[in-house]
């Protein structure tokens, strides 16, 4: 296990992950502020839930575990294409949040694994309030990917801490 504080924060869309991640980073003790990586910046489109978790494993978590340079690539939703790469500072704590980050492979490479959930009706309303009509036509497709991910990886069982985002 790493001694650099790698936190994975997962849960369904609209559960409050981004808000909690901001609070973790903002309330971090000491002078070294954690880096925050959001899977929303990595998903390669609306069908990319699984790909983003694998991207973080391959380019961030495994390299950090090996002492190699780590980085992640932003996906530009406006042009529907991969964009620039972002380096990860190996000497700073790291918070990675997003649907699909808490896989069995990724869990082994993290120090703290958090599962955040909320009732379906609360989550959907939050997500649509946040992303508006952009997200509405994709909700069902995203939810199907999410359900497949949960069935495949059982992320809540991998968590050290389970929180209610309601």
C-alpha positions, 0 to 999 in steps of 0.5 A: 500500500501507498503511504501517500494517501490515495483516496477513491470515491465512488457511487452512483450519479448524483450521490454527491461525490463531487461535493464530498471530494471538494470538501475532502480536498478543502479540509485536508490538514497540513500545507500539501493540498491533495490533487483531485482527479474527476472521472467526469474529465476522463470518460470518453463519452456517454459510453465510457464508464468502464474505460475511465476506471481502466484509464485511471488504473493503467495511467495513474494508479499502477504507475504510482504503485511502481514509482513511475510517472503518472498522468491522465488524459482529459476527454474533450466532450465538446469535440468528442475526442481525447485532449491534453494529458495532466501529470500527477505529482507523486509527492501529493495526496490524491483523490480520484472521484467518479462513477466506476473508479472503485474496481477490484484492481483499483481498490488494491492500489488505494489507501482509502476507498469510499462509497457514497450513495443516495436514493434513486429519486434524489440522485436523478433529480440532482444529476439533472439539476446539475447537468440539465438537458445535456444529461437527460437523454443519456440518463438511462444509458448511463444507468445501465452501464452503472448497473453492469459495473456494480454487478461486475465489481461490487464496489460497495463491498470494496469500500472502507467507508460507506456514506449516505449522500442524501 
